[in-house]
Amino acid sequence: MLREIGHFLRHAPATLRLKARLPQAELYATLMARSDAAGMRDRRAALAAGLRGEVLELGAGTGAMFGYYEPGAALTAVEPDPAFAAKARDAAAGAPVPVDVVEATGEALPFDAGRFDAGVVALVLCSVPEPAHVLGELHRVLRPGATLRLIEHVRSERRVAGTLMRAVNGAWLRLNGQGCNLDRDPLPAIAAAGFELTRVEPFQVFSAGLPAFPMRWIDATRR
């Protein structure tokens, strides 16, 4: 825990200066690029590897995932923020697969039931108002047996660290401006929404500008 706190304190002043200087979409893209360089790139590549058919990416942000999808996938990317969606459309132009960027919320996906063969969610459930509602919509639009892959940060399982994350969550919400919560555990909600968890792998990324959250790689199957 001391290493994580030290990392945050060391980088926080520069990140706050960057936040004051850049629009939110550019700040997000910059921090995601740093995270990718620090090790998230390999996780993103694995998240998209081997997916075929109609693929739904929920919360596409500025399009950081697009370059990792492989031929054989047709991607529909949902992003609710217009400024982020505009950057995602720019990223889509250089993607190796066709990408349709749709401005919509995860709580009301504008797609028919059972349309998609796979779903991808990367660092999204921390920031949606109602994760259970969003997961219910994902369950609706994925076909039975479809793969759902997620990367999410979670509340620490360590008692002291988890308590601290819960205590400072309000301040973190005001600071990050993205609706990102420190203290969520999405695993029970994923299972309750009708997905079978098939793999959960912990990891961390120490990236300049972002806290070193406890992270989880999650594989699930739509029942």
N, C-alpha and C positions, 0 to 999 in steps of 0.2 A: 504493500500500500504506500510506503514511503517513496518508492521509486515513482509511482504514478502521480503522487502529489508534487514531487519535485519536478517532474516533467511538465505538469500543468503550470506551475508557478514560473518556471523558466521561460515558457513560450507565451504566456498570457499577455504581457505588455505589448509585444510585437503584433499579436493577433488583434488586440483591441485597436491598435493604430491602423492596421489593415482594414478592419471593420468600419472605422470612421471614414476611410478613404474610398472604399469600393462599394458599388451597388451590391445588393444581397446575392444576386445570381452570379456575379463575377467573384465575389468572396467565396461562395460555395464551390465554384469550379476550381478556384485556386487551391482551396484546402483539400478538395478531393484529389487533385493532381499530386499534391504533396503526399497524401495518404497512399496513393497508388505507388509512388516512388519508394515509399517506406515499407512496402510489402503487400498492400491491398491488391495490387495489379494481379498477382498470381491467384488470389482468391476470386477476383472477378472472372478471370479466364476459366477457372474451374466451375464457377457458377453457371456459365453459359455453355460449357463444353458438351457436345453431343446432342444438344436439344434440336429437335426437328419438328416440322409442321408449323401450326399456328401457335406462336409463343406470345404471351402477355407479360410485359414488364410493368409493374405497378410502381408509381413514384419514380419516374425516369430521371428527374432532376434536370441536369444540363446535358445528359446523354453520355455519362462516363462509362456506361456498360456497353454501348453500341458496338464498339470495335472488337468485342470479344465473341460475338455470336458467329456461328459457323454456317457455311452454305448448307441449304436444306431447311433453314429456319426462315419464317416470315414473321417479322416482329411488329406487334402493336404495342406502342409505348404510351402509357397514361401519365400525364403530369397536370396538376391543377393550376400551377402558377404560370401566368402568361409570359413573364420574363424568362423563367426557366424553360418553358416550352419553346420559346423562340431560339434559345441557345441549343436545345435538343434537336430542333429541326436543322440547324447548321451542322451539328454532329452527325445527323442521319445521312447527310449528303455524302459523307465519306465512309459510311458503314459497309461492311462486306455482305450485308443482307438487306433486303427491302425493309424499310422502317416507316410505319405510319404513326406519327405523333398525334395523340388525341388529348385535347384539354378536357379533363373530367376529374371527378373526385373518386376516391376508392369506395366511398359510401354509396355511390350511385353509378355503377359501371354501365355504359350504354351499349351493352352487347347481349346477344342471345345466350340462353342457358346452354352450357356444354360446348361452347364454340372452340375453346382453346385446348391444345394438347399439352401445354406446359405453362407454368407461371414462374416468374422471377421477381423477387422482392429484395432490394438491397438498401438497408438502412432507412426504412420507411415506418415501421410499426411504432418506433419511438416517438413519432411526431403526429400521428393521426389522432383525432379526438376520441374515437371509439374503435380500438383495434378489433374487437369482436365483430363489429358491424362490417368492417372492411374485409375481414377473413371470411365472413358469411357471403359477401359478394364474390370473393375469389372462388369459394366453393361452388357457387352457382354457375359461374361462367367457365370453369374448368370441367372437362369431361370426366366421367368416372375412370379411375386408374391413372389420371394425369399426374405428372410430377410437379411438385412445388418446391422450389429452392429459395432459401433465404439466407441473408447475412444480417444479423441484428446485434446491436449491443444491448446488454442486460444489466440488471442490478447484480452486484457482486454476491456470490453465495457465502462469502466470509462475513461473519456477524458484524464486526466493527465497520468494515468497509461498506457493507450494505446499508447499515444504519446511517452512516455519514452521507451516502449518496441520496438517501431519502430525505435527510435533513436539509441538504443544500439544493434540492431539485427546484424549488421556487426561484432561487437566485439564478440558477443555470437557465431556466426558461426565459427569464428577463434578459439575460446576457446573450443567448444564442440567436434569438429572433426568428427561429425556425420552428418553434413549437416542440423542440426536441426534449424529451424527458430522460433523466438519468436512471430512473428507478423502476423501469418496467421489466417484467419477465414474460415474454410472449409465448413461451412453450405451452402453458395450460390453455391459452386461448386458441392456439393453432389446433391442438387436439380436440378441444370442445367444438370447433367449427366443422369437424368432420374429416380431418386429415390424420393419417397414421404417420407418426414420427418414425423415420427409418434410420436417421443418423443425426447426431448432435455432437459437434466438435468445438471445444473451446479454443480461442486464440486471442492474441492482442496485437495491436499495431501501435508503435510509438512514432507518431508523426508530428512534425512541427505545426502548431496551431490548433491541434485537437487533443482533448483528453485521451489518455490511454484506457479507453473503456474495456471492460470485459466483453468479449465478442463471442458470438456463436455462429458457426456454419450449421445450417439446418436443412436436412432433406426430409420431405414428406410426400405422401401419396394421397390423392383425393379418393376417399372411400365412396 
